[in-house]
């Protein structure tokens, strides 16, 4: 059941990948685990700070190589669509746009030895000069080709007022399964919008999902307010509340944990079987909208004293189906790929997979797709869609002033539905 875990460090990223201008958020090394990039002191927050303030982001991750490594980083400015902007580092950062991860500590009393790294951004050696999208590229051994991860973050300035109206779908056919967010944008007193159809971009994102983020279409401009409504781009499948499991303890079983094991000097957590929820009536369950947090009941410092375990998932299925299934959420970095893909086991009569995770409380869902067809990912088959579901919607307003070479992020707002 347990997948083999290689301790060989492969960097599979070639120069040709990074010669492209589109920056995808991804962890490239199998030895880098438990990556968190959040506003300092705010769990489950988007990595976004306000320009010209003392706000800081904190990047954290574990390296399963026991010896300390030297990790460097570079910061790059991007356009609204995460393509690299034309700005030079001197135009978007005062100080140094690159450096190295300064803080690290070895794990304490854990079976899986690891080094925990963390770094605040911006550091004392830099100051952001412009707003917009940014990425941080982390690489090893002072070699920019040895990339271990790319993370996105944002710097916002004041320029737009955002008003959002989250509602159930207006269409009778989708009222029970979809949610709609109408967005209204107006300029602040120190800015005016020139040709908003051309220079203004409004992006709407459900929770932290990159796969269904939507670029909204302007419906009308009246009384100095832009209206984005009555359009399919505003409609989202509502989904369901996230499933969860808790292994803050490796001794006491929680409601979702069937058993524990210890195999080949590694912890194993066996979850209770997963059932299809599509045709089960909606039930209100408090969730983290797909996030997880690291915890151990025996730890004083969760980051250093929480251990790792293979977590075994079982999706009930009497026979193999012409579908692919994935364990999905922040625990999979919001992606569906071979690392979180389930395989059918006739002996278990279930789709199974194992993920190597740090102790804590986790949210997840089962994503499905047509066989070998990544474009067909959906939650409906295994989770259902219920308009009563609690979701968060993030709204980003970008503006490129006429004659400028980059997109400013002039507004950000978050709105909850059914909370």
GUDREN-108375 format. One record per residue (C-alpha): residue in one letter; x, y, z. Coordinates in steps of 0.5 Angstrom, whole numbers, always signed. Layout:
! residues N
<site><type>a</type><u>X</u><v>Y</v><w>Z</w></site>
...
END
This chain:
! residues 419
<site><type>x</type><u>+0</u><v>+0</v><w>+0</w></site>
<site><type>x</type><u>+5</u><v>+5</v><w>+2</w></site>
<site><type>x</type><u>+9</u><v>+8</v><w>-4</w></site>
<site><type>x</type><u>+17</u><v>+8</v><w>-4</w></site>
<site><type>x</type><u>+20</u><v>+14</v><w>-2</w></site>
<site><type>x</type><u>+26</u><v>+16</v><w>-5</w></site>
<site><type>x</type><u>+32</u><v>+20</v><w>-2</w></site>
<site><type>x</type><u>+35</u><v>+22</v><w>-8</w></site>
<site><type>x</type><u>+34</u><v>+29</v><w>-10</w></site>
<site><type>x</type><u>+32</u><v>+30</v><w>-17</w></site>
<site><type>x</type><u>+32</u><v>+37</v><w>-20</w></site>
<site><type>x</type><u>+28</u><v>+36</v><w>-26</w></site>
<site><type>x</type><u>+27</u><v>+43</v><w>-29</w></site>
<site><type>x</type><u>+31</u><v>+45</v><w>-35</w></site>
<site><type>x</type><u>+33</u><v>+52</v><w>-37</w></site>
<site><type>x</type><u>+27</u><v>+52</v><w>-42</w></site>
<site><type>x</type><u>+22</u><v>+52</v><w>-37</w></site>
<site><type>x</type><u>+24</u><v>+58</v><w>-34</w></site>
<site><type>x</type><u>+26</u><v>+61</v><w>-41</w></site>
<site><type>x</type><u>+18</u><v>+62</v><w>-41</w></site>
<site><type>x</type><u>+15</u><v>+68</v><w>-38</w></site>
<site><type>x</type><u>+9</u><v>+64</v><w>-35</w></site>
<site><type>x</type><u>+10</u><v>+63</v><w>-27</w></site>
<site><type>x</type><u>+7</u><v>+57</v><w>-25</w></site>
<site><type>x</type><u>+6</u><v>+56</v><w>-17</w></site>
<site><type>x</type><u>+10</u><v>+49</v><w>-16</w></site>
<site><type>x</type><u>+14</u><v>+45</v><w>-11</w></site>
<site><type>x</type><u>+19</u><v>+42</v><w>-16</w></site>
<site><type>x</type><u>+23</u><v>+38</v><w>-11</w></site>
<site><type>x</type><u>+20</u><v>+31</v><w>-7</w></site>
<site><type>x</type><u>+24</u><v>+33</v><w>-1</w></site>
<site><type>x</type><u>+21</u><v>+39</v><w>+0</w></site>
<site><type>x</type><u>+15</u><v>+39</v><w>+4</w></site>
<site><type>x</type><u>+10</u><v>+43</v><w>+8</w></site>
<site><type>x</type><u>+10</u><v>+49</v><w>+5</w></site>
<site><type>x</type><u>+7</u><v>+55</v><w>+8</w></site>
<site><type>x</type><u>+7</u><v>+62</v><w>+5</w></site>
<site><type>x</type><u>+2</u><v>+67</v><w>+9</w></site>
<site><type>x</type><u>+1</u><v>+74</v><w>+12</w></site>
<site><type>x</type><u>+5</u><v>+74</v><w>+18</w></site>
<site><type>x</type><u>+1</u><v>+72</v><w>+24</w></site>
<site><type>x</type><u>-5</u><v>+70</v><w>+20</w></site>
<site><type>x</type><u>-7</u><v>+63</v><w>+19</w></site>
<site><type>x</type><u>-10</u><v>+61</v><w>+12</w></site>
<site><type>x</type><u>-9</u><v>+68</v><w>+9</w></site>
<site><type>x</type><u>-7</u><v>+69</v><w>+2</w></site>
<site><type>x</type><u>+0</u><v>+72</v><w>+1</w></site>
<site><type>x</type><u>-2</u><v>+79</v><w>+0</w></site>
<site><type>x</type><u>+1</u><v>+85</v><w>+3</w></site>
<site><type>x</type><u>+0</u><v>+93</v><w>+3</w></site>
<site><type>x</type><u>+5</u><v>+97</v><w>-1</w></site>
<site><type>x</type><u>+8</u><v>+102</v><w>+4</w></site>
<site><type>x</type><u>+7</u><v>+98</v><w>+10</w></site>
<site><type>x</type><u>+10</u><v>+94</v><w>+15</w></site>
<site><type>x</type><u>+6</u><v>+88</v><w>+14</w></site>
<site><type>x</type><u>+11</u><v>+82</v><w>+12</w></site>
<site><type>x</type><u>+10</u><v>+75</v><w>+9</w></site>
<site><type>x</type><u>+13</u><v>+69</v><w>+12</w></site>
<site><type>x</type><u>+15</u><v>+63</v><w>+8</w></site>
<site><type>x</type><u>+16</u><v>+56</v><w>+11</w></site>
<site><type>x</type><u>+18</u><v>+49</v><w>+9</w></site>
<site><type>x</type><u>+21</u><v>+43</v><w>+11</w></site>
<site><type>x</type><u>+27</u><v>+39</v><w>+8</w></site>
<site><type>x</type><u>+27</u><v>+32</v><w>+9</w></site>
<site><type>x</type><u>+35</u><v>+32</v><w>+8</w></site>
<site><type>x</type><u>+38</u><v>+32</v><w>+15</w></site>
<site><type>x</type><u>+44</u><v>+36</v><w>+13</w></site>
<site><type>x</type><u>+43</u><v>+44</v><w>+13</w></site>
<site><type>x</type><u>+43</u><v>+46</v><w>+5</w></site>
<site><type>x</type><u>+44</u><v>+53</v><w>+3</w></site>
<site><type>x</type><u>+37</u><v>+56</v><w>-1</w></site>
<site><type>x</type><u>+37</u><v>+62</v><w>-5</w></site>
<site><type>x</type><u>+31</u><v>+66</v><w>-7</w></site>
<site><type>x</type><u>+30</u><v>+71</v><w>-13</w></site>
<site><type>x</type><u>+24</u><v>+76</v><w>-13</w></site>
<site><type>x</type><u>+21</u><v>+77</v><w>-20</w></site>
<site><type>x</type><u>+15</u><v>+82</v><w>-22</w></site>
<site><type>x</type><u>+9</u><v>+79</v><w>-26</w></site>
<site><type>x</type><u>+3</u><v>+82</v><w>-30</w></site>
<site><type>x</type><u>-4</u><v>+80</v><w>-28</w></site>
<site><type>x</type><u>-4</u><v>+74</v><w>-31</w></site>
<site><type>x</type><u>+3</u><v>+71</v><w>-28</w></site>
<site><type>x</type><u>+7</u><v>+73</v><w>-34</w></site>
<site><type>x</type><u>+14</u><v>+76</v><w>-33</w></site>
<site><type>x</type><u>+13</u><v>+84</v><w>-33</w></site>
<site><type>x</type><u>+18</u><v>+88</v><w>-37</w></site>
<site><type>x</type><u>+20</u><v>+91</v><w>-31</w></site>
<site><type>x</type><u>+28</u><v>+91</v><w>-28</w></site>
<site><type>x</type><u>+29</u><v>+89</v><w>-21</w></site>
<site><type>x</type><u>+31</u><v>+96</v><w>-20</w></site>
<site><type>x</type><u>+24</u><v>+99</v><w>-22</w></site>
<site><type>x</type><u>+20</u><v>+94</v><w>-17</w></site>
<site><type>x</type><u>+25</u><v>+93</v><w>-11</w></site>
<site><type>x</type><u>+29</u><v>+98</v><w>-7</w></site>
<site><type>x</type><u>+35</u><v>+94</v><w>-5</w></site>
<site><type>x</type><u>+36</u><v>+87</v><w>-6</w></site>
<site><type>x</type><u>+31</u><v>+83</v><w>-10</w></site>
<site><type>x</type><u>+35</u><v>+76</v><w>-8</w></site>
<site><type>x</type><u>+38</u><v>+73</v><w>-2</w></site>
<site><type>x</type><u>+39</u><v>+67</v><w>+2</w></site>
<site><type>x</type><u>+34</u><v>+64</v><w>+7</w></site>
<site><type>x</type><u>+37</u><v>+66</v><w>+13</w></site>
<site><type>x</type><u>+33</u><v>+62</v><w>+19</w></site>
<site><type>x</type><u>+33</u><v>+54</v><w>+20</w></site>
<site><type>x</type><u>+33</u><v>+49</v><w>+25</w></site>
<site><type>x</type><u>+33</u><v>+42</v><w>+26</w></site>
<site><type>x</type><u>+27</u><v>+38</v><w>+28</w></site>
<site><type>x</type><u>+27</u><v>+35</v><w>+35</w></site>
<site><type>x</type><u>+25</u><v>+28</v><w>+37</w></site>
<site><type>x</type><u>+22</u><v>+26</v><w>+31</w></site>
<site><type>x</type><u>+23</u><v>+19</v><w>+27</w></site>
<site><type>x</type><u>+23</u><v>+23</v><w>+20</w></site>
<site><type>x</type><u>+29</u><v>+28</v><w>+21</w></site>
<site><type>x</type><u>+28</u><v>+34</v><w>+17</w></site>
<site><type>x</type><u>+31</u><v>+42</v><w>+17</w></site>
<site><type>x</type><u>+25</u><v>+47</v><w>+18</w></site>
<site><type>x</type><u>+27</u><v>+53</v><w>+14</w></site>
<site><type>x</type><u>+23</u><v>+60</v><w>+14</w></site>
<site><type>x</type><u>+24</u><v>+67</v><w>+12</w></site>
<site><type>x</type><u>+20</u><v>+74</v><w>+12</w></site>
<site><type>x</type><u>+19</u><v>+78</v><w>+6</w></site>
<site><type>x</type><u>+20</u><v>+83</v><w>+5</w></site>
<site><type>x</type><u>+27</u><v>+83</v><w>+9</w></site>
<site><type>x</type><u>+30</u><v>+89</v><w>+12</w></site>
<site><type>x</type><u>+35</u><v>+89</v><w>+6</w></site>
<site><type>x</type><u>+29</u><v>+91</v><w>+1</w></site>
<site><type>x</type><u>+23</u><v>+95</v><w>+0</w></site>
<site><type>x</type><u>+17</u><v>+94</v><w>-6</w></site>
<site><type>x</type><u>+17</u><v>+100</v><w>-10</w></site>
<site><type>x</type><u>+11</u><v>+98</v><w>-14</w></site>
<site><type>x</type><u>+4</u><v>+94</v><w>-13</w></site>
<site><type>x</type><u>+2</u><v>+88</v><w>-17</w></site>
<site><type>x</type><u>+4</u><v>+80</v><w>-18</w></site>
<site><type>x</type><u>+10</u><v>+77</v><w>-16</w></site>
<site><type>x</type><u>+14</u><v>+71</v><w>-15</w></site>
<site><type>x</type><u>+19</u><v>+68</v><w>-11</w></site>
<site><type>x</type><u>+24</u><v>+63</v><w>-14</w></site>
<site><type>x</type><u>+28</u><v>+59</v><w>-9</w></site>
<site><type>x</type><u>+34</u><v>+55</v><w>-11</w></site>
<site><type>x</type><u>+39</u><v>+51</v><w>-8</w></site>
<site><type>x</type><u>+47</u><v>+52</v><w>-8</w></site>
<site><type>x</type><u>+47</u><v>+59</v><w>-11</w></site>
<site><type>x</type><u>+45</u><v>+55</v><w>-18</w></site>
<site><type>x</type><u>+39</u><v>+59</v><w>-21</w></site>
<site><type>x</type><u>+38</u><v>+52</v><w>-25</w></site>
<site><type>x</type><u>+37</u><v>+48</v><w>-18</w></site>
<site><type>x</type><u>+30</u><v>+51</v><w>-17</w></site>
<site><type>x</type><u>+26</u><v>+47</v><w>-11</w></site>
<site><type>x</type><u>+20</u><v>+52</v><w>-11</w></site>
<site><type>x</type><u>+16</u><v>+58</v><w>-14</w></site>
<site><type>x</type><u>+11</u><v>+61</v><w>-10</w></site>
<site><type>x</type><u>+6</u><v>+67</v><w>-12</w></site>
<site><type>x</type><u>+5</u><v>+73</v><w>-8</w></site>
<site><type>x</type><u>+2</u><v>+80</v><w>-9</w></site>
<site><type>x</type><u>+3</u><v>+87</v><w>-6</w></site>
<site><type>x</type><u>-3</u><v>+92</v><w>-7</w></site>
<site><type>x</type><u>-4</u><v>+99</v><w>-7</w></site>
<site><type>x</type><u>-10</u><v>+103</v><w>-6</w></site>
<site><type>x</type><u>-14</u><v>+105</v><w>-12</w></site>
<site><type>x</type><u>-20</u><v>+102</v><w>-12</w></site>
<site><type>x</type><u>-26</u><v>+101</v><w>-8</w></site>
<site><type>x</type><u>-29</u><v>+94</v><w>-9</w></site>
<site><type>x</type><u>-36</u><v>+92</v><w>-7</w></site>
<site><type>x</type><u>-39</u><v>+85</v><w>-8</w></site>
<site><type>x</type><u>-45</u><v>+81</v><w>-8</w></site>
<site><type>x</type><u>-45</u><v>+74</v><w>-7</w></site>
<site><type>x</type><u>-51</u><v>+70</v><w>-8</w></site>
<site><type>x</type><u>-54</u><v>+64</v><w>-11</w></site>
<site><type>x</type><u>-55</u><v>+63</v><w>-18</w></site>
<site><type>x</type><u>-60</u><v>+67</v><w>-22</w></site>
<site><type>x</type><u>-62</u><v>+61</v><w>-26</w></site>
<site><type>x</type><u>-67</u><v>+56</v><w>-24</w></site>
<site><type>x</type><u>-63</u><v>+51</v><w>-27</w></site>
<site><type>x</type><u>-57</u><v>+52</v><w>-23</w></site>
<site><type>x</type><u>-60</u><v>+55</v><w>-16</w></site>
<site><type>x</type><u>-58</u><v>+49</v><w>-12</w></site>
<site><type>x</type><u>-52</u><v>+47</v><w>-15</w></site>
<site><type>x</type><u>-48</u><v>+54</v><w>-16</w></site>
<site><type>x</type><u>-46</u><v>+61</v><w>-13</w></site>
<site><type>x</type><u>-45</u><v>+67</v><w>-16</w></site>
<site><type>x</type><u>-41</u><v>+73</v><w>-14</w></site>
<site><type>x</type><u>-43</u><v>+80</v><w>-17</w></site>
<site><type>x</type><u>-37</u><v>+85</v><w>-17</w></site>
<site><type>x</type><u>-38</u><v>+93</v><w>-17</w></site>
<site><type>x</type><u>-31</u><v>+97</v><w>-18</w></site>
<site><type>x</type><u>-30</u><v>+104</v><w>-17</w></site>
<site><type>x</type><u>-24</u><v>+109</v><w>-17</w></site>
<site><type>x</type><u>-21</u><v>+112</v><w>-11</w></site>
<site><type>x</type><u>-20</u><v>+119</v><w>-10</w></site>
<site><type>x</type><u>-13</u><v>+119</v><w>-13</w></site>
<site><type>x</type><u>-14</u><v>+115</v><w>-19</w></site>
<site><type>x</type><u>-19</u><v>+115</v><w>-25</w></site>
<site><type>x</type><u>-20</u><v>+109</v><w>-30</w></site>
<site><type>x</type><u>-18</u><v>+110</v><w>-37</w></site>
<site><type>x</type><u>-21</u><v>+106</v><w>-42</w></site>
<site><type>x</type><u>-23</u><v>+100</v><w>-37</w></site>
<site><type>x</type><u>-25</u><v>+95</v><w>-42</w></site>
<site><type>x</type><u>-17</u><v>+95</v><w>-44</w></site>
<site><type>x</type><u>-13</u><v>+97</v><w>-38</w></site>
<site><type>x</type><u>-17</u><v>+94</v><w>-32</w></site>
<site><type>x</type><u>-17</u><v>+87</v><w>-30</w></site>
<site><type>x</type><u>-22</u><v>+84</v><w>-25</w></site>
<site><type>x</type><u>-20</u><v>+77</v><w>-23</w></site>
<site><type>x</type><u>-25</u><v>+73</v><w>-18</w></site>
<site><type>x</type><u>-22</u><v>+66</v><w>-15</w></site>
<site><type>x</type><u>-26</u><v>+61</v><w>-11</w></site>
<site><type>x</type><u>-22</u><v>+60</v><w>-4</w></site>
<site><type>x</type><u>-15</u><v>+58</v><w>-7</w></site>
<site><type>x</type><u>-17</u><v>+55</v><w>-13</w></site>
<site><type>x</type><u>-12</u><v>+57</v><w>-19</w></site>
<site><type>x</type><u>-16</u><v>+52</v><w>-24</w></site>
<site><type>x</type><u>-22</u><v>+56</v><w>-24</w></site>
<site><type>x</type><u>-20</u><v>+63</v><w>-23</w></site>
<site><type>x</type><u>-24</u><v>+67</v><w>-27</w></site>
<site><type>x</type><u>-23</u><v>+74</v><w>-31</w></site>
<site><type>x</type><u>-29</u><v>+78</v><w>-31</w></site>
<site><type>x</type><u>-33</u><v>+82</v><w>-36</w></site>
<site><type>x</type><u>-35</u><v>+89</v><w>-36</w></site>
<site><type>x</type><u>-43</u><v>+89</v><w>-36</w></site>
<site><type>x</type><u>-43</u><v>+97</v><w>-35</w></site>
<site><type>x</type><u>-40</u><v>+103</v><w>-33</w></site>
<site><type>x</type><u>-45</u><v>+108</v><w>-29</w></site>
<site><type>x</type><u>-44</u><v>+113</v><w>-24</w></site>
<site><type>x</type><u>-37</u><v>+112</v><w>-24</w></site>
<site><type>x</type><u>-38</u><v>+105</v><w>-22</w></site>
<site><type>x</type><u>-36</u><v>+99</v><w>-26</w></site>
<site><type>x</type><u>-41</u><v>+93</v><w>-26</w></site>
<site><type>x</type><u>-39</u><v>+86</v><w>-27</w></site>
<site><type>x</type><u>-45</u><v>+82</v><w>-26</w></site>
<site><type>x</type><u>-50</u><v>+77</v><w>-30</w></site>
<site><type>x</type><u>-44</u><v>+73</v><w>-34</w></site>
<site><type>x</type><u>-42</u><v>+66</v><w>-34</w></site>
<site><type>x</type><u>-35</u><v>+68</v><w>-31</w></site>
<site><type>x</type><u>-39</u><v>+70</v><w>-25</w></site>
<site><type>x</type><u>-42</u><v>+63</v><w>-24</w></site>
<site><type>x</type><u>-38</u><v>+58</v><w>-20</w></site>
<site><type>x</type><u>-40</u><v>+51</v><w>-18</w></site>
<site><type>x</type><u>-41</u><v>+51</v><w>-10</w></site>
<site><type>x</type><u>-38</u><v>+44</v><w>-9</w></site>
<site><type>x</type><u>-39</u><v>+42</v><w>-2</w></site>
<site><type>x</type><u>-36</u><v>+43</v><w>+5</w></site>
<site><type>x</type><u>-29</u><v>+40</v><w>+5</w></site>
<site><type>x</type><u>-27</u><v>+33</v><w>+8</w></site>
<site><type>x</type><u>-22</u><v>+33</v><w>+14</w></site>
<site><type>x</type><u>-18</u><v>+28</v><w>+18</w></site>
<site><type>x</type><u>-14</u><v>+29</v><w>+24</w></site>
<site><type>x</type><u>-7</u><v>+26</v><w>+26</w></site>
<site><type>x</type><u>-5</u><v>+31</v><w>+31</w></site>
<site><type>x</type><u>-4</u><v>+25</v><w>+35</w></site>
<site><type>x</type><u>+0</u><v>+18</v><w>+33</w></site>
<site><type>x</type><u>-3</u><v>+14</v><w>+39</w></site>
<site><type>x</type><u>-10</u><v>+16</v><w>+39</w></site>
<site><type>x</type><u>-15</u><v>+15</v><w>+34</w></site>
<site><type>x</type><u>-20</u><v>+21</v><w>+31</w></site>
<site><type>x</type><u>-26</u><v>+20</v><w>+28</w></site>
<site><type>x</type><u>-23</u><v>+20</v><w>+21</w></site>
<site><type>x</type><u>-17</u><v>+15</v><w>+23</w></site>
<site><type>x</type><u>-18</u><v>+8</v><w>+23</w></site>
<site><type>x</type><u>-12</u><v>+5</v><w>+25</w></site>
<site><type>x</type><u>-4</u><v>+7</v><w>+26</w></site>
<site><type>x</type><u>+2</u><v>+3</v><w>+24</w></site>
<site><type>x</type><u>+9</u><v>+3</v><w>+24</w></site>
<site><type>x</type><u>+13</u><v>+0</v><w>+18</w></site>
<site><type>x</type><u>+20</u><v>+0</v><w>+16</w></site>
<site><type>x</type><u>+21</u><v>+5</v><w>+21</w></site>
<site><type>x</type><u>+16</u><v>+10</v><w>+19</w></site>
<site><type>x</type><u>+9</u><v>+12</v><w>+22</w></site>
<site><type>x</type><u>+3</u><v>+10</v><w>+18</w></site>
<site><type>x</type><u>-4</u><v>+13</v><w>+19</w></site>
<site><type>x</type><u>-10</u><v>+9</v><w>+16</w></site>
<site><type>x</type><u>-16</u><v>+13</v><w>+15</w></site>
<site><type>x</type><u>-23</u><v>+11</v><w>+15</w></site>
<site><type>x</type><u>-26</u><v>+9</v><w>+8</w></site>
<site><type>x</type><u>-28</u><v>+15</v><w>+3</w></site>
<site><type>x</type><u>-35</u><v>+15</v><w>+1</w></site>
<site><type>x</type><u>-39</u><v>+18</v><w>-5</w></site>
<site><type>x</type><u>-43</u><v>+24</v><w>-2</w></site>
<site><type>x</type><u>-46</u><v>+27</v><w>-9</w></site>
<site><type>x</type><u>-53</u><v>+24</v><w>-7</w></site>
<site><type>x</type><u>-52</u><v>+25</v><w>+0</w></site>
<site><type>x</type><u>-56</u><v>+31</v><w>+3</w></site>
<site><type>x</type><u>-52</u><v>+37</v><w>+5</w></site>
<site><type>x</type><u>-50</u><v>+38</v><w>+12</w></site>
<site><type>x</type><u>-46</u><v>+44</v><w>+15</w></site>
<site><type>x</type><u>-39</u><v>+42</v><w>+17</w></site>
<site><type>x</type><u>-34</u><v>+47</v><w>+19</w></site>
<site><type>x</type><u>-28</u><v>+47</v><w>+15</w></site>
<site><type>x</type><u>-22</u><v>+50</v><w>+13</w></site>
<site><type>x</type><u>-24</u><v>+51</v><w>+6</w></site>
<site><type>x</type><u>-18</u><v>+46</v><w>+4</w></site>
<site><type>x</type><u>-13</u><v>+48</v><w>+8</w></site>
<site><type>x</type><u>-9</u><v>+45</v><w>+14</w></site>
<site><type>x</type><u>-5</u><v>+46</v><w>+20</w></site>
<site><type>x</type><u>+1</u><v>+43</v><w>+23</w></site>
<site><type>x</type><u>+0</u><v>+41</v><w>+30</w></site>
<site><type>x</type><u>+2</u><v>+35</v><w>+35</w></site>
<site><type>x</type><u>-1</u><v>+34</v><w>+41</w></site>
<site><type>x</type><u>+6</u><v>+33</v><w>+45</w></site>
<site><type>x</type><u>+10</u><v>+39</v><w>+42</w></site>
<site><type>x</type><u>+11</u><v>+45</v><w>+44</w></site>
<site><type>x</type><u>+14</u><v>+48</v><w>+38</w></site>
<site><type>x</type><u>+9</u><v>+45</v><w>+32</w></site>
<site><type>x</type><u>+14</u><v>+47</v><w>+27</w></site>
<site><type>x</type><u>+20</u><v>+43</v><w>+29</w></site>
<site><type>x</type><u>+17</u><v>+37</v><w>+34</w></site>
<site><type>x</type><u>+11</u><v>+35</v><w>+29</w></site>
<site><type>x</type><u>+13</u><v>+28</v><w>+26</w></site>
<site><type>x</type><u>+11</u><v>+26</v><w>+19</w></site>
<site><type>x</type><u>+7</u><v>+20</v><w>+17</w></site>
<site><type>x</type><u>+5</u><v>+16</v><w>+11</w></site>
<site><type>x</type><u>-3</u><v>+17</v><w>+11</w></site>
<site><type>x</type><u>-7</u><v>+12</v><w>+7</w></site>
<site><type>x</type><u>-13</u><v>+14</v><w>+3</w></site>
<site><type>x</type><u>-19</u><v>+9</v><w>+1</w></site>
<site><type>x</type><u>-24</u><v>+11</v><w>-4</w></site>
<site><type>x</type><u>-30</u><v>+5</v><w>-4</w></site>
<site><type>x</type><u>-31</u><v>+3</v><w>-11</w></site>
<site><type>x</type><u>-33</u><v>-4</v><w>-12</w></site>
<site><type>x</type><u>-30</u><v>-4</v><w>-19</w></site>
<site><type>x</type><u>-25</u><v>+0</v><w>-23</w></site>
<site><type>x</type><u>-28</u><v>+6</v><w>-27</w></site>
<site><type>x</type><u>-26</u><v>+10</v><w>-33</w></site>
<site><type>x</type><u>-24</u><v>+15</v><w>-29</w></site>
<site><type>x</type><u>-18</u><v>+18</v><w>-25</w></site>
<site><type>x</type><u>-19</u><v>+20</v><w>-18</w></site>
<site><type>x</type><u>-14</u><v>+25</v><w>-14</w></site>
<site><type>x</type><u>-14</u><v>+27</v><w>-6</w></site>
<site><type>x</type><u>-14</u><v>+35</v><w>-7</w></site>
<site><type>x</type><u>-13</u><v>+41</v><w>-3</w></site>
<site><type>x</type><u>-7</u><v>+45</v><w>+0</w></site>
<site><type>x</type><u>-4</u><v>+38</v><w>+2</w></site>
<site><type>x</type><u>-3</u><v>+37</v><w>-6</w></site>
<site><type>x</type><u>-1</u><v>+44</v><w>-7</w></site>
<site><type>x</type><u>-8</u><v>+45</v><w>-10</w></site>
<site><type>x</type><u>-6</u><v>+41</v><w>-16</w></site>
<site><type>x</type><u>-8</u><v>+34</v><w>-19</w></site>
<site><type>x</type><u>-2</u><v>+30</v><w>-21</w></site>
<site><type>x</type><u>+1</u><v>+23</v><w>-21</w></site>
<site><type>x</type><u>+3</u><v>+25</v><w>-13</w></site>
<site><type>x</type><u>-4</u><v>+25</v><w>-11</w></site>
<site><type>x</type><u>-7</u><v>+20</v><w>-16</w></site>
<site><type>x</type><u>-11</u><v>+14</v><w>-13</w></site>
<site><type>x</type><u>-10</u><v>+7</v><w>-16</w></site>
<site><type>x</type><u>-15</u><v>+2</v><w>-16</w></site>
<site><type>x</type><u>-14</u><v>-4</v><w>-12</w></site>
<site><type>x</type><u>-18</u><v>-10</v><w>-13</w></site>
<site><type>x</type><u>-16</u><v>-13</v><w>-6</w></site>
<site><type>x</type><u>-19</u><v>-7</v><w>-3</w></site>
<site><type>x</type><u>-24</u><v>-6</v><w>-8</w></site>
<site><type>x</type><u>-22</u><v>+1</v><w>-7</w></site>
<site><type>x</type><u>-18</u><v>+7</v><w>-10</w></site>
<site><type>x</type><u>-12</u><v>+8</v><w>-6</w></site>
<site><type>x</type><u>-6</u><v>+12</v><w>-5</w></site>
<site><type>x</type><u>-1</u><v>+15</v><w>+1</w></site>
<site><type>x</type><u>+1</u><v>+22</v><w>+2</w></site>
<site><type>x</type><u>+7</u><v>+23</v><w>+6</w></site>
<site><type>x</type><u>+5</u><v>+29</v><w>+11</w></site>
<site><type>x</type><u>+7</u><v>+33</v><w>+17</w></site>
<site><type>x</type><u>+2</u><v>+32</v><w>+23</w></site>
<site><type>x</type><u>-4</u><v>+36</v><w>+24</w></site>
<site><type>x</type><u>-11</u><v>+37</v><w>+22</w></site>
<site><type>x</type><u>-12</u><v>+37</v><w>+14</w></site>
<site><type>x</type><u>-18</u><v>+39</v><w>+9</w></site>
<site><type>x</type><u>-19</u><v>+35</v><w>+3</w></site>
<site><type>x</type><u>-23</u><v>+33</v><w>-3</w></site>
<site><type>x</type><u>-24</u><v>+28</v><w>-8</w></site>
<site><type>x</type><u>-23</u><v>+31</v><w>-15</w></site>
<site><type>x</type><u>-24</u><v>+26</v><w>-21</w></site>
<site><type>x</type><u>-23</u><v>+27</v><w>-29</w></site>
<site><type>x</type><u>-24</u><v>+23</v><w>-35</w></site>
<site><type>x</type><u>-19</u><v>+18</v><w>-36</w></site>
<site><type>x</type><u>-12</u><v>+21</v><w>-38</w></site>
<site><type>x</type><u>-16</u><v>+28</v><w>-39</w></site>
<site><type>x</type><u>-13</u><v>+33</v><w>-35</w></site>
<site><type>x</type><u>-18</u><v>+38</v><w>-37</w></site>
<site><type>x</type><u>-24</u><v>+35</v><w>-35</w></site>
<site><type>x</type><u>-23</u><v>+36</v><w>-27</w></site>
<site><type>x</type><u>-29</u><v>+36</v><w>-23</w></site>
<site><type>x</type><u>-31</u><v>+36</v><w>-16</w></site>
<site><type>x</type><u>-38</u><v>+34</v><w>-17</w></site>
<site><type>x</type><u>-38</u><v>+27</v><w>-18</w></site>
<site><type>x</type><u>-35</u><v>+25</v><w>-11</w></site>
<site><type>x</type><u>-37</u><v>+31</v><w>-7</w></site>
<site><type>x</type><u>-43</u><v>+34</v><w>-11</w></site>
<site><type>x</type><u>-45</u><v>+41</v><w>-11</w></site>
<site><type>x</type><u>-49</u><v>+45</v><w>-6</w></site>
<site><type>x</type><u>-51</u><v>+52</v><w>-6</w></site>
<site><type>x</type><u>-51</u><v>+52</v><w>+1</w></site>
<site><type>x</type><u>-44</u><v>+51</v><w>+2</w></site>
<site><type>x</type><u>-39</u><v>+56</v><w>+5</w></site>
<site><type>x</type><u>-34</u><v>+59</v><w>+0</w></site>
<site><type>x</type><u>-29</u><v>+65</v><w>+0</w></site>
<site><type>x</type><u>-28</u><v>+69</v><w>-6</w></site>
<site><type>x</type><u>-22</u><v>+73</v><w>-7</w></site>
<site><type>x</type><u>-23</u><v>+79</v><w>-12</w></site>
<site><type>x</type><u>-17</u><v>+82</v><w>-15</w></site>
<site><type>x</type><u>-17</u><v>+89</v><w>-19</w></site>
<site><type>x</type><u>-11</u><v>+90</v><w>-24</w></site>
<site><type>x</type><u>-10</u><v>+97</v><w>-27</w></site>
<site><type>x</type><u>-5</u><v>+98</v><w>-33</w></site>
<site><type>x</type><u>-4</u><v>+106</v><w>-33</w></site>
<site><type>x</type><u>-4</u><v>+108</v><w>-41</w></site>
<site><type>x</type><u>+4</u><v>+108</v><w>-43</w></site>
<site><type>x</type><u>+6</u><v>+104</v><w>-37</w></site>
<site><type>x</type><u>+10</u><v>+97</v><w>-38</w></site>
<site><type>x</type><u>+6</u><v>+93</v><w>-32</w></site>
<site><type>x</type><u>+0</u><v>+92</v><w>-28</w></site>
<site><type>x</type><u>-1</u><v>+95</v><w>-22</w></site>
<site><type>x</type><u>-6</u><v>+91</v><w>-16</w></site>
<site><type>x</type><u>-10</u><v>+97</v><w>-14</w></site>
<site><type>x</type><u>-15</u><v>+93</v><w>-10</w></site>
<site><type>x</type><u>-17</u><v>+87</v><w>-6</w></site>
<site><type>x</type><u>-23</u><v>+84</v><w>-3</w></site>
<site><type>x</type><u>-25</u><v>+78</v><w>+0</w></site>
<site><type>x</type><u>-32</u><v>+76</v><w>+1</w></site>
<site><type>x</type><u>-35</u><v>+70</v><w>+4</w></site>
<site><type>x</type><u>-42</u><v>+66</v><w>+2</w></site>
<site><type>x</type><u>-46</u><v>+62</v><w>+7</w></site>
<site><type>x</type><u>-41</u><v>+64</v><w>+13</w></site>
END
